Amino acid sequence: MPRKITVQENRNINLETEIAVLKNDIKYLTEKVDEISVKLDYKYVTQDEFKAKIDPITKIVYGIVALILTAVVGGLVSMLINRG
């Protein structure tokens, strides 16, 4: 006849099972954090790199907008002067 498991033994077995599951979860999370770290290091651009690449484009766009606005304002001023 098999021996009956006591309540304390049953609790110990449950705790051991939960600890094993938690260890597995921690291992999985550690692997995922490592994957994310690798992606951040090699696949994505830092803010400094992004700003360095966008800065010349921003200057060109601002320059073109300034030229257009200067032409519009100059045209309006010349219309007002010629009218008066």
C-alpha positions in Angstrom: 0.0 0.0 0.0 1.4 3.4 -1.0 2.3 5.8 1.7 0.0 8.9 2.0 1.6 12.3 1.5 1.2 14.6 4.5 0.0 18.2 4.2 3.4 19.6 4.9 5.0 17.4 2.2 2.4 18.5 -0.2 3.1 22.1 0.5 6.9 21.5 0.1 6.2 19.8 -3.3 4.1 22.8 -4.4 6.7 25.3 -3.3 9.5 23.4 -5.1 7.3 23.3 -8.2 6.6 27.1 -7.9 10.3 27.8 -7.4 11.2 25.7 -10.5 8.7 27.7 -12.6 9.9 31.0 -11.2 13.5 30.0 -12.1 12.4 29.2 -15.6 10.6 32.5 -15.9 13.6 34.4 -14.7 15.8 32.6 -17.2 13.4 33.4 -20.0 13.2 37.1 -19.0 17.0 37.4 -18.8 17.3 36.0 -22.3 14.7 38.5 -23.6 16.4 41.4 -21.9 19.7 40.4 -23.5 17.9 40.2 -26.9 16.5 43.7 -26.4 19.9 45.0 -25.4 21.5 43.7 -28.6 18.7 45.2 -30.7 19.2 48.6 -28.9 23.0 48.5 -29.5 23.0 47.5 -33.2 19.6 48.0 -34.8 18.4 51.3 -33.5 19.8 54.8 -33.8 20.7 56.9 -30.7 19.2 60.3 -30.4 22.6 61.9 -31.0 23.1 60.0 -34.2 19.6 60.9 -35.3 20.1 64.6 -34.6 23.4 64.5 -36.5 21.8 63.0 -39.6 18.7 65.2 -39.5 20.4 68.5 -38.7 21.6 69.3 -42.3 18.2 68.4 -43.6 16.5 70.7 -41.1 18.8 73.6 -42.1 18.0 73.1 -45.8 14.3 73.0 -45.1 14.4 76.1 -42.9 16.4 77.9 -45.5 13.9 77.1 -48.3 11.0 78.2 -46.1 12.8 81.4 -45.2 13.4 82.1 -48.9 9.7 81.5 -49.7 8.5 83.7 -46.8 10.9 86.4 -47.8 9.6 86.3 -51.4 6.0 86.5 -50.2 6.6 89.3 -47.7 8.6 91.2 -50.3 5.8 90.8 -52.8 3.3 92.1 -50.4 5.4 95.0 -49.5 6.0 95.9 -53.1 2.3 95.7 -53.8 1.6 98.1 -50.9 4.3 100.5 -52.1 3.1 100.5 -55.7 -0.5 100.9 -54.7 0.2 104.0 -52.6 
